[in-house]
Amino acid sequence: MSKKKGTRIALFASIYRLGMKKHRESFAPDEFDLIVVGEFHHAAGTCSSL
């Protein structure tokens, strides 16, 4: 049985907000089933084409 509270389907936050320790620590380590980071444009690379 899940111990998770609420019925949220999705929660959105900026990478800057998630970078703040106080915000990350406000969630239990098992709070989410999936975390998607949509900041790929910050990834380093030598080529910009696929």
LINZIHU-V742502 format. One line per field, one symbol per residue. burial: + if it has 9 or more other ideal C-beta (glycine too) atoms within 8 Angstrom, else -. A space follows every 50 residues. Layout:
BEGIN
burial=???
END
This chain:
BEGIN
burial=--------------+--+----+---------------------------
END
